[in-house]
Amino acid sequence: MAGKQGNGEGTIRKRLDGRWEARFVLDDGTRRSIYGKTRQEVAQLLTQMLRDRELGALANTPRQTLDQYLESWLAKEKHEVEPSSYIRYMRVVRTHLIGQLGHNSLARLTAHQVQAFYARKLDEGASASSVRYMHVVLHSALDDAVRLGILPRNVTDYVTIPRLRRQEIKPLSEEQARLLLEAAQGHRYEALYILGLATGMRRGELLALRWEDVQFGDASVQVNATLQVTPEGYKLAKPKTSKSRRRIALSPRVIDALRRHRAHQAAERLRLGEAWADLDMVFPNAAGEVYEPSNFVRRQFLPLLRKAGLPRIRFHDLRHTAATLLLGQGVNVKVVSEMLGHSNISITLNIYGHVLPHMQQHAVETMDRLLWGSSNGLGSIQGSNS
């Protein structure tokens, strides 16, 4: 039996094939149907479709644009995905899609138009990874349109996306890492650079670190949080994977640097009094508040690189530096993977495979010393044949 609703609100009924169907009418009189396995599923879809109809986002006429649909899609996604994901979607939609591709008719959008848009973005200097992410967002939005019965097919299924080239990592050499630490001596965030290079912690993990996470007694740090961007700004959030929530052992030098940093911070907090935001942050900004990552890089990290006479690199390359230096010295790759918080060891091997051939030579020399007491074993072998 059909489930009747108010005039213009659509109807819901169970079909003979067992599926549920919702019917409603567009502004131009066109009838639409959407289907689902349960009445609840169809009712939720119908509610969304009616809301989109009110917003003018349904492709009921050729004049309905992709811009209009994407705005309504963003409004839906805001309540369904993590705040950080919504921020990324919104930036892609409003920076790249709306006004550049979105002026096209949603109902008449073609794969050729999308392909030309991707090519234009590449010509303008966008990276392959950026264009691929634009594709991910657009594909997801149009998939929803197909699922809701707004479009018969997703035209992005028929386009070719740019091939992703592995981004070259630019770790510092051992000498360059020492130059950075020398330049950081006496710096307000000296301990952050020492901790980052010693452990390979991510930027967001370092800036989210609280004093309760630093265990001076057993010389370790517990990674319990990272910074997540939201519409209201950055906030502390749990790391995405269980492996990212990890304990990292610290050397006496790192512990000493953190002790000095805590003493300097206590004096600063005392001097500022009530103006200090007492959030227990290890590496806050000058007011004790969470230091926004982009501001930290611009105001602290890049000037330090210039002071040290080092090339301009990303802050993330300090993480690569820690990993390559450890692997280059023969530290077990599983140990390095756990320190970095990778979800599995294959990620570590994939990123740092270029370091491993040098480790094989180290393994060969180690085995020679174990079996023959020398680096090549020739002395013992020749002695046994004489």
Order of alpha helices (4+ residues) and beta strands (2+ residues): beta-beta-beta-alpha-alpha-alpha-alpha-alpha-alpha-alpha-alpha-beta-beta-beta-beta-beta-alpha-alpha-alpha-alpha-alpha-alpha-alpha-alpha
